[in-house]
Amino acid sequence: MGRAKTRRQSLAMLAALGAATLVPGGAWAQGDTVKIGVILPMTGPSASTGKQIDAAIKLWVAQNGNKAGGKKVEVILKDDAGIADTTRRLAQELVVNDKVVALAGFGLTPLALATAPIGTQSKTPMVIMAAATSSITEASPYFVRTSFTLPQATLGIAEWAAKNKIKKVVSLVTDYGPGNDAEKYFAERFQLNGGVVLEKLRTPLRGADFAPVLQKVRDLSPDALFVFLPSGQGATFMKQYAERGLDKAGIKLIGTGDITDDDQLNDMGDVALGVVTSHHYSAAHPSETNKKFVAAFEAANKFRPNFMAVGGYDGMRLIYMGLNGSKGAGGDALLNAMKGQIFESPRGPVLIDAQTREPVQDIYTRKVERVNGQLYNIEFDTQKAVKDPAKTK
Ligand code: DHB
């Protein structure tokens, strides 16, 4: 029974997508060129994510050429402005009209989730360069991730807080997938280590005003405030944190590295000094590979790469590695060739877990310091080869 039903469902699904003419996993195979469809928020509130990833993709191609797996690689960039309906429509057009061999990008969790059925039905690998809710990769077997997951990034700071005289914490997260993950995994691990979460506060993804929640935090007077906000909101938050005098009120600021994002960190001023976070990438990561990456990126763009740029750079790397492995073929051959890849990223060593299609990577605990007049996240502790904790149960 299962088989006929599945096929019927698949056909209905394809028709619903307006993709009835699509031959799954076959259309890309003709010709000497393979196309990669990159969908990013180049405009709108998450434009910094688009700007960073686009720059990193261009750097990868400039450094590694436009050939992989014996084919010419052509990148097609589309702007979804951070709107999920647009991401879905663009993904469908890229698969049906442009016959892309892979989709990539996905600046926010809802944008990745909107694309899941398109990749699944057409057997097109989808490389997540930014979005970080753990469950995304379970929404399609064709998702592969080169960014990180929030549970993976969060446990480091929960451990650090419990070991550093922080007993009472208030958490503040953006009210959607990655925020839910951060809130949950922080509280679980911090409480396991004897800490208390006094209150869990949330702000909306769009048009967040931090004043009311910051007032609440002041009144609750915790030892520390744990924060997750998506890339691009950190600077506004820091400004309001300082304006309300929370930095002077003895409430320590901790979080995942998304709030001390290298894209904005240097403009945050003294309020950011001493903020402790855990994350997978700092522009100050002291490896030779990273020093070369940062120098080349800054020379090409006149701004500093952040963790989004590294997700984009390694996403292109993974697509190239995959195409080399599949000899230029797409579909399952490309997907399978991406699984299990190991490489030295600017962030450190990375393995793409063949079972979960998630990056296994080092997570660093870092503190914001001024180095040669510039603010950086300076790594002082490392958890080696961290798997997504949400998938190890
Ligand atoms: C997501 C977006 C971000 O900008 C970030 O820093 C982490 C997660 C997301 O939507 O998944």
Boltz pocket constraint, residues with backbone or C-beta under 6 A from the ligand:
constraints:
  - pocket:
      binder: B
      contacts: [[A, 49], [A, 107], [A, 108], [A, 109], [A, 110], [A, 130], [A, 131], [A, 132], [A, 133], [A, 177], [A, 178], [A, 229], [A, 230], [A, 231], [A, 232], [A, 258]]
      max_distance: 6.0
